[in-house]
Amino acid sequence: MTIEWTKRNTVIVLLVVSLAAILILSYTRSKPDNSQQIIADMRAQLMARYDQEIKARDFKIKELTNRLTLSDRKYKVIVKKLQELKDEYANVAPPQSNSEIRVRFSTMGYPPLP
């Protein structure tokens, strides 16, 4: 068994050796340490985006709080008016005379018959 070195085998061996040398050099060569700068830049971008979102949500919360306060005021006015109407309804007594009936109908917008 004789091993015959041809041009092809030589080229393959040289390619493997050169590839190994390139890989070893690329991993052992010192790289500039810019990963901290990249992390700092990404952190700054995220913080800026976070601050914008927080401001938008705070604005929306204030707007909804104002709307809730306004709605609560309207609700209290309506409840007060309803209570006044209930009290007024409870104090209604049946009419005692024909003239009182006519006065009540005229205040409701029904004119008396001639």
C-alpha positions in Angstrom: 0.0 0.0 0.0 1.6 3.1 -1.1 0.2 6.4 -0.6 0.4 8.5 -3.7 0.4 12.2 -3.1 -1.2 14.0 -5.9 -1.8 17.6 -6.4 -5.4 17.2 -5.3 -4.4 15.7 -2.0 -1.9 18.5 -1.4 -4.5 21.1 -2.1 -7.0 19.5 0.4 -4.3 19.3 3.1 -3.3 22.9 2.6 -7.0 24.0 2.7 -7.6 22.2 5.9 -4.5 23.6 7.5 -5.2 27.1 6.4 -8.8 26.8 7.6 -7.6 25.6 11.0 -5.1 28.5 11.1 -7.8 31.0 10.2 -10.2 29.7 12.9 -7.5 29.7 15.6 -6.3 33.2 14.7 -9.9 34.6 14.6 -10.7 33.2 18.1 -7.4 34.1 19.8 -6.9 37.6 18.3 -8.0 40.3 20.8 -11.2 42.0 19.8 -12.1 45.5 20.8 -14.5 45.4 23.8 -17.5 47.3 22.4 -20.1 45.0 23.8 -20.5 47.3 26.8 -21.1 50.2 24.5 -23.7 48.3 22.5 -25.4 47.3 25.7 -25.4 50.9 27.0 -26.9 52.1 23.6 -29.6 49.5 23.7 -30.4 50.3 27.3 -30.7 54.0 26.4 -33.0 53.2 23.5 -35.2 51.0 25.7 -35.3 53.6 28.5 -36.4 56.3 26.0 -39.1 54.0 24.6 -40.2 53.1 28.1 -40.4 56.7 29.2 -42.5 57.6 26.2 -44.9 54.7 26.9 -45.1 55.7 30.6 -45.9 59.3 29.7 -48.6 58.2 27.2 -50.1 55.9 29.8 -50.0 58.6 32.5 -51.8 61.0 30.2 -54.4 58.4 29.4 -54.9 57.7 33.2 -55.3 61.4 33.9 -57.8 61.7 31.1 -59.8 58.7 32.3 -59.7 60.0 35.9 -61.1 63.4 34.7 -63.8 61.7 32.8 -64.6 59.5 35.8 -64.8 62.5 38.1 -67.1 64.3 35.6 -69.3 61.3 35.3 -69.4 60.9 39.0 -70.6 64.5 39.4 -73.3 64.0 36.8 -74.4 60.8 38.6 -74.7 62.6 41.9 -76.8 65.3 40.3 -79.1 62.7 38.8 -79.4 60.8 42.0 -80.2 64.1 43.9 -82.8 65.0 41.3 -84.3 61.5 41.5 -84.5 61.8 45.3 -86.2 65.2 45.1 -88.7 63.7 42.7 -89.4 60.8 45.0 -89.8 63.1 47.9 -92.1 65.3 45.9 -94.1 62.3 44.8 -94.4 61.0 48.4 -95.8 64.4 49.5 -98.6 64.5 46.9 -102.0 64.5 48.5 -105.2 63.8 46.6 -107.1 67.0 45.6 -109.6 68.2 48.1 -111.9 70.3 45.8 -112.7 70.9 42.2 -110.8 74.1 42.1 -107.7 72.4 43.3 -108.1 69.8 40.5 -108.4 72.6 37.9 -105.3 74.4 39.3 -103.3 71.1 39.2 -104.4 70.4 35.6 -103.5 73.9 34.5 -100.0 73.7 36.0 -99.5 70.5 34.1 -100.4 72.3 30.9 -104.0 71.1 30.5 -106.3 74.1 30.2 -109.7 73.8 31.9 -112.8 73.3 29.8 -115.0 76.3 29.4 
